[in-house]
Amino acid sequence: MGRSRSPRVFMFLAALSLVGCGSGVWVNRSEGVNTYTADFYVQTLAQNGTNAVMIRNNPFGPQGEEAALAALRNRYASGQYRFALGPTAGDWNGYTVVLAFGPAVGVRNPCADQPLTGNQPGTTVLRGDYCYGDRIVSEAIGYAGTVSGPNDPQYAQLVAEVVAELFTNRQKDPNGGGPSPPS
């Protein structure tokens, strides 16, 4: 009898092979990981007030944090979503974007605490979680080739694409069968 492999393992391996083919960014959204139904209203929640941004295990230090914030503000230059590092904004909406570099270790709640490992050579992994306290609203993970620094365009693309996926409204089919296509 053969062992059953997790679909996430195959998706991770597929992502690594795609990342190796060029300098592109690949993002996967985890469905069904949350127990908090706010994912249905994620776009509305994110539009109300300023979203806090926490960056963990950033290989580029404070320059990387500022570059990530700039990437988000450039992605949403219209002001549809607003961002600030940490929950310090006067109009903080209570929601936090947690961006964590490196694959997770073990099974933990990334909104509360998530130990990480460093990225493997040739690959940059960015986990993104949209959190309300310690509740996961949405979760995505992005992969890219080696990012040379906070000014690398691939760094900005990776950050922006992961957060864009966090804010994508994918309504679930009430009859089961996975999410309905975005409208």
C-alpha positions as CSV (number, residue, x, y, z in Angstrom):
1,M,0.0,0.0,0.0
2,G,1.5,3.4,-1.0
3,R,1.7,6.3,1.3
4,S,-0.6,9.3,0.7
5,R,1.3,12.5,0.1
6,S,-0.1,15.9,1.1
7,P,-1.3,18.0,-1.8
8,R,0.7,20.9,-0.3
9,V,3.9,18.9,-0.7
10,F,3.3,18.5,-4.5
11,M,2.2,22.2,-4.8
12,F,5.4,23.3,-3.0
13,L,7.6,21.1,-5.3
14,A,5.7,22.4,-8.4
15,A,6.2,26.0,-7.2
16,L,9.9,25.4,-6.7
17,S,10.2,24.0,-10.3
18,L,8.4,27.0,-11.7
19,V,10.5,29.4,-9.7
20,G,13.6,27.8,-11.1
21,C,12.4,28.5,-14.7
22,G,12.7,32.2,-14.5
23,S,12.5,35.3,-12.3
24,G,8.7,35.1,-11.9
25,V,6.6,35.0,-8.7
26,W,4.2,32.2,-8.0
27,V,1.5,32.6,-5.3
28,N,-0.8,30.0,-3.8
29,R,-3.8,30.7,-1.6
30,S,-4.7,28.2,1.1
31,E,-8.4,27.5,1.2
32,G,-10.3,26.3,4.2
33,V,-7.5,27.0,6.7
34,N,-9.4,29.5,8.7
35,T,-12.1,29.2,11.2
36,Y,-13.1,32.8,11.1
37,T,-15.7,33.6,8.4
38,A,-14.5,37.1,7.8
39,D,-12.8,35.9,4.6
40,F,-16.1,36.5,2.9
41,Y,-15.8,40.2,3.7
42,V,-12.0,40.5,3.4
43,Q,-12.0,43.3,0.9
44,T,-14.5,45.4,2.9
45,L,-12.6,44.8,6.1
46,A,-9.3,45.8,4.6
47,Q,-10.7,49.0,3.1
48,N,-11.9,50.3,6.5
49,G,-9.0,52.0,8.2
50,T,-5.3,51.3,8.1
51,N,-4.0,47.7,8.0
52,A,-1.1,47.0,10.3
53,V,1.9,45.2,8.6
54,M,4.2,42.9,10.6
55,I,7.2,41.5,8.8
56,R,9.0,38.5,10.3
57,N,12.4,37.0,9.4
58,N,13.0,39.8,6.9
59,P,16.4,39.1,5.4
60,F,16.9,42.8,4.6
61,G,16.2,44.4,8.0
62,P,14.6,47.8,8.2
63,Q,15.2,48.6,4.6
64,G,13.3,45.5,3.7
65,E,10.4,46.6,5.9
66,E,10.3,50.0,4.2
67,A,10.5,48.4,0.8
68,A,7.6,46.1,1.6
69,L,5.5,49.0,2.8
70,A,6.4,50.9,-0.4
71,A,5.5,47.9,-2.6
72,L,2.0,47.7,-0.9
73,R,1.4,51.4,-1.2
74,N,2.4,51.3,-4.9
75,R,0.2,48.3,-5.6
76,Y,-2.8,50.1,-4.0
77,A,-1.8,53.7,-5.0
78,S,-5.5,54.6,-5.3
79,G,-5.8,54.4,-1.5
80,Q,-8.2,51.5,-1.6
81,Y,-6.2,49.8,1.1
82,R,-3.9,51.6,3.5
83,F,-0.9,50.2,5.4
84,A,1.4,51.1,8.3
85,L,4.1,49.1,10.1
86,G,2.7,47.8,13.4
87,P,-0.6,48.7,15.0
88,T,0.4,52.3,15.6
89,A,-1.9,54.1,13.1
90,G,-4.7,56.2,14.7
91,D,-7.2,54.7,12.3
92,W,-6.0,51.0,12.7
93,N,-8.9,48.7,11.7
94,G,-7.8,45.9,14.0
95,Y,-6.5,43.7,11.2
96,T,-2.9,42.8,10.5
97,V,-1.0,41.6,7.5
98,V,1.7,39.3,8.7
99,L,4.4,38.7,6.1
100,A,7.0,36.0,7.1
101,F,10.0,35.1,5.0
102,G,11.0,31.4,5.0
103,P,8.9,28.2,5.2
104,A,7.1,27.6,8.5
105,V,8.3,25.0,11.0
106,G,5.6,22.7,12.4
107,V,2.0,23.5,12.8
108,R,1.3,26.8,14.5
109,N,-0.9,29.8,14.2
110,P,0.9,32.3,12.1
111,C,-1.2,35.1,13.5
112,A,0.0,34.4,17.0
113,D,3.6,33.1,16.6
114,Q,5.3,31.3,13.8
115,P,8.9,30.0,13.9
116,L,10.5,30.1,10.5
117,T,13.6,28.7,8.8
118,G,15.7,30.6,6.4
119,N,15.1,30.5,2.7
120,Q,16.8,27.8,0.7
121,P,19.4,29.0,-1.8
122,G,17.8,30.1,-5.1
123,T,14.3,30.4,-3.6
124,T,12.6,33.1,-1.6
125,V,9.4,32.0,0.2
126,L,7.0,34.6,1.6
127,R,4.1,33.5,3.8
128,G,1.2,36.0,4.1
129,D,-1.6,35.9,6.6
130,Y,-4.4,38.4,7.1
131,C,-5.2,38.3,10.8
132,Y,-7.8,39.6,13.2
133,G,-6.1,39.1,16.6
134,D,-5.0,35.4,16.5
135,R,-7.7,34.5,13.9
136,I,-6.6,33.8,10.3
137,V,-8.9,35.5,7.8
138,S,-6.9,34.5,4.7
139,E,-3.6,32.9,4.0
140,A,-1.3,32.8,1.0
141,I,2.3,31.8,0.2
142,G,4.5,33.2,-2.5
143,Y,7.6,31.8,-4.1
144,A,10.3,33.6,-6.2
145,G,13.8,33.0,-7.2
146,T,16.7,34.6,-5.3
147,V,15.9,38.1,-4.3
148,S,19.1,40.2,-4.2
149,G,17.9,42.9,-1.9
150,P,15.0,45.2,-0.9
151,N,15.4,47.2,-4.2
152,D,15.1,44.1,-6.4
153,P,11.8,44.5,-8.4
154,Q,11.1,40.8,-7.7
155,Y,10.9,41.6,-4.0
156,A,8.2,44.3,-4.5
157,Q,6.3,41.9,-6.8
158,L,6.4,39.1,-4.3
159,V,5.2,41.2,-1.5
160,A,2.4,42.9,-3.6
161,E,1.2,39.6,-5.1
162,V,1.0,37.8,-1.8
163,V,-1.0,40.6,-0.2
164,A,-3.2,40.9,-3.3
165,E,-4.1,37.2,-2.9
166,L,-4.9,37.7,0.8
167,F,-7.4,40.4,-0.2
168,T,-9.0,38.4,-3.1
169,N,-12.7,37.6,-2.4
170,R,-13.2,34.0,-3.2
171,Q,-16.7,33.1,-2.2
172,K,-17.1,29.5,-1.2
173,D,-19.7,27.3,-2.9
174,P,-22.5,26.8,-0.2
175,N,-23.0,23.3,-1.5
176,G,-19.4,22.3,-1.1
177,G,-16.9,21.6,-3.8
178,G,-14.4,24.4,-3.1
179,P,-14.4,28.1,-3.8
180,S,-16.5,29.6,-6.6
181,P,-14.5,31.5,-9.3
182,P,-13.9,35.1,-8.5
183,S,-16.4,37.5,-9.9
